[in-house]
Amino acid sequence: MSRINDVGGMEGFPPIFVEPDEPPFHSDWEAHVFALNSALIRQGIYNLDEFRDAVESIPPGEFLAASYYERWFMAISALLVRKGVATAEEISGEVHEG
């Protein structure tokens, strides 16, 4: 069974445009997401296979609407909740003291 990320050979997707001399990150937040993922994997919070599965498990509409590093952040957030490291409320910033 293929997932939304497996689009090789599918009709309706435009060609990939590669920017000449493209930087590895277009914004600082992308570099932060990359570093966060690397640190969490090194700390053993989750492994690369779990991360890949989390990215590939993003619902198709959300996957297609998100940028590359937005998908990474969504996957990291889901894994932190799944592993009990953080709650969904903490990640969304909706934590209320009281």
Number of C-alpha atoms within 10 A of each C-alpha: 3 7 11 14 13 10 11 7 7 7 7 7 9 6 6 6 6 7 7 6 6 8 8 8 12 10 9 8 12 17 14 14 16 14 12 15 21 13 12 15 15 12 10 9 15 17 14 14 9 15 18 13 12 18 23 18 15 19 11 13 9 12 18 13 10 14 11 12 17 17 19 21 19 16 21 22 19 21 20 17 15 13 11 11 11 14 17 15 11 13 13 9 9 10 11 7 4 3
